[in-house]
């Protein structure tokens, strides 16, 4: 089967990319291994204003039902009672949104299935990547079906089959940490406020899903990882201690998921007619909730390639600028987050005084806070 574009992976990135390319009047084929399983996993995403604009461009933003606008964002150092914090207010700075992946994927799927330029095939198991000629690959499934296109986009996520097949490596940074992800229900309202507190053992994010519910992301350095603390039975006590009871009684909703933390950038974002996008190309520390946003920024740059008068569509070099630019941007974003995480983890009196003084000064400067918020809402890009 031959199309203009073949996308492997029908997650948020894959379907958003398909809809974006459809707007360029390209015939798109999406291949998915198990869409029911893929879409049954519900994650909480932080959405920047840049990402919101992409969702508006592909005409899905107004269809989302569970988007919660963040009214306030507070960055804390070591204690919820510390007066030297940085507070961002939606009335002065655009902050962002919290959304559920189940809502996003449901809306995207309906939009994809209704798009005349897009065909989605489920239950496709990839067997091999075949070199068709010196500049092009095609895909063979376990059923011996052949799928080809002018370009193949890998939107498979971290464990990319395509990347393994053509021996593209990841440049990996092990954070020597573990993440614990879960939701909590609180007795007191969070007033749609998000909190990021930097503790000695790692950062903790409180993301407001609704008025009385947070999505939690606890990052813990392995040397501080105590199974007696970071287990479902004791986490509520730990959170009450950290927050000094600010949210009243806390209950954990559902299961606590944990995984090792590492970041990476693909050695190459493009090889011949294969292009890597989103988690297939890069991953960052979760402290700022930038993972999905960086993938959506990839899509924005792919869309821009059609406005360049350098190579014609079909030339294997058509997305070269995307590959070069996004590799640099995503590497810089990862380095920014790693620098913030390392700096806030340092433990000595001089650093503590410096951090407290700096946060106090920043909090009093609305101009500086506006620029920080704008930088975050541009998905940490230094090119804008």
JONORCOR-V147857 format. One record per backbone hydrogen bond with DSSP energy under -0.5 kcal/mol. CO is the residue of the C=O (numbers start at 1). NH is the residue of the N-H. Records with the same first field share a line. If there is no record, write none. Layout:
# JONORCOR-V147857
CO: NH  NH
This chain:
# JONORCOR-V147857
1: 148
3: 150
4: 150  151
5: 29
6: 153
7: 9  31
8: 155
11: 15
12: 16
13: 17
14: 18
15: 19
16: 20
17: 21
18: 22
19: 23
21: 24  26
22: 25
26: 28
27: 4  5
28: 119
29: 7
30: 121
31: 9
32: 124
34: 38
35: 39
36: 40
37: 40  41
38: 41
40: 42
41: 43
43: 45  101
45: 47  99
46: 48
47: 97
48: 52
49: 53
50: 54
51: 55
52: 56
53: 57
54: 58
55: 60  61
56: 59
60: 63  64
61: 64
67: 69
68: 98
69: 71
71: 90
72: 194
73: 88
74: 76  196
75: 86
76: 78  198
77: 79
79: 82
83: 85
85: 87
86: 75
88: 73
89: 92  93
96: 70
97: 47
98: 68
99: 45
100: 103  104
101: 105
102: 106
103: 107
104: 108
105: 109
106: 110
107: 111
108: 112
109: 113
110: 114
111: 115
112: 115
114: 116
115: 118
117: 28
119: 30
120: 122
121: 32
123: 125
124: 126
125: 142
128: 130  140
130: 132  138
133: 136
136: 132  133
138: 130
139: 147
140: 127  128
141: 144
145: 141
147: 139
148: 3
151: 6  153
152: 154  275
153: 8  155
154: 277
158: 160
159: 161
160: 164
161: 165
162: 166
163: 168
164: 167
167: 169
169: 267
170: 172
171: 265
172: 174
173: 175  263
176: 222
177: 261
178: 220
179: 259
180: 218
181: 257
182: 216
183: 253
184: 214
185: 251
190: 193
192: 71  72
194: 74
195: 206
196: 76
197: 199  204
198: 78
199: 202
201: 221
202: 199
203: 219
204: 197
205: 207  217
206: 195  208
207: 209  215
210: 213
211: 190
212: 186
213: 209  210
214: 184  216
215: 207
216: 182
217: 205  219
218: 180  220
220: 178
221: 224  225
222: 225
224: 226
225: 227
226: 229  230
229: 231
231: 234  235
232: 236
234: 238
235: 239
236: 240
237: 241
238: 242
239: 243
240: 244  245
242: 80
243: 246
245: 248
247: 187  188
249: 187
251: 185
252: 254
253: 183
255: 257
257: 181
259: 179
261: 175  177
263: 173
264: 283
265: 171
269: 276
271: 274
273: 152
274: 271
275: 154
277: 280
278: 281  282
281: 266
283: 264
285: 288
286: 289
290: 294
291: 295
292: 296
293: 297
294: 298
295: 299
296: 300
297: 301
298: 302
299: 303
300: 304
301: 305
302: 305
303: 306
304: 307
305: 308
308: 310
312: 315
315: 318
317: 320
319: 323
320: 324
321: 325
322: 326
323: 327
324: 328
325: 329
326: 330
327: 331
328: 332
329: 333
330: 334
331: 335
332: 336
333: 337
334: 338
335: 339
336: 340
337: 341
338: 342
339: 343
340: 344
341: 345
342: 345  346
343: 346
346: 348
348: 352
349: 353
350: 354
351: 355
352: 356
353: 357
354: 358
355: 359
356: 360
357: 361
358: 362
359: 363
360: 364
361: 364
362: 365
364: 366
365: 369
366: 370
367: 371
368: 372
369: 373
370: 374
371: 375
372: 376
373: 377
374: 378
375: 378  380
376: 379
377: 50
378: 381
